[in-house]
């Protein structure tokens, strides 16, 4: 489904001259198994990952603030 959506976005972008929000290449990269070991960064740098829901909320807020998408970001504190 994501590949189909990316194809539609690329087709629209070709007509309008705007950059597509998502491309076939983007979906391809997201679809790959990108599993990385960050234990050394944890040990030596104190690196921590953030909860997935928090990261998505921040991304949505940024996209709205930058005018990339329209709307409001609703926060569900249950997550």
C-alpha positions in Angstrom: 0.0 0.0 0.0 2.8 2.4 0.9 4.4 1.8 -2.5 1.2 2.6 -4.3 0.8 5.8 -2.2 4.4 6.8 -3.0 3.8 6.2 -6.7 0.7 8.5 -6.6 2.7 11.2 -4.7 5.5 11.0 -7.3 3.0 11.3 -10.1 1.4 14.3 -8.5 4.8 15.9 -7.9 5.7 15.5 -11.5 2.6 17.4 -12.6 2.9 20.2 -10.0 6.6 20.5 -9.8 6.6 20.1 -6.0 8.6 17.6 -4.1 6.7 14.5 -3.1 6.2 13.9 0.6 7.1 10.2 0.0 8.8 8.4 -2.8 9.3 4.8 -3.9 12.9 5.0 -2.7 11.7 6.3 0.7 9.4 3.3 1.1 12.0 0.9 0.0 14.4 2.2 2.6 11.8 2.1 5.4 10.8 -1.4 4.3 14.3 -2.8 4.7 15.4 -4.4 8.0 17.3 -1.5 9.5 18.3 -3.0 12.8 21.3 -1.4 14.4 23.2 -2.1 17.6 23.6 1.0 19.6 24.9 -0.6 22.8 28.3 1.1 22.5 26.6 4.5 22.2 24.6 3.7 25.3 27.7 2.6 27.2 30.1 5.3 26.1 27.8 8.3 25.4 24.8 7.7 27.6 22.6 7.5 24.4 18.9 6.6 24.9 16.2 6.0 22.4 12.9 7.7 22.8 9.5 6.1 22.9 8.1 5.6 19.4 4.8 7.6 20.2 6.8 10.5 21.5 9.0 10.6 18.3 5.9 10.5 16.1 4.2 13.3 18.0 7.3 15.5 17.7 7.6 14.7 14.0 3.9 15.6 13.4 4.3 18.9 15.4 7.4 19.8 13.3 5.6 19.0 10.0 2.7 21.2 11.0 5.0 24.0 12.2 7.0 23.9 8.9 3.8 24.0 6.8 4.5 20.5 5.4 1.1 19.3 6.5 -2.1 21.0 7.7 -3.9 20.3 10.9 -3.5 20.1 14.6 -1.5 17.5 16.6 -3.7 15.9 19.2 -1.9 14.4 22.1 -3.1 11.1 23.6 -1.6 10.8 27.0 -2.6 7.2 27.3 0.3 6.1 25.1 
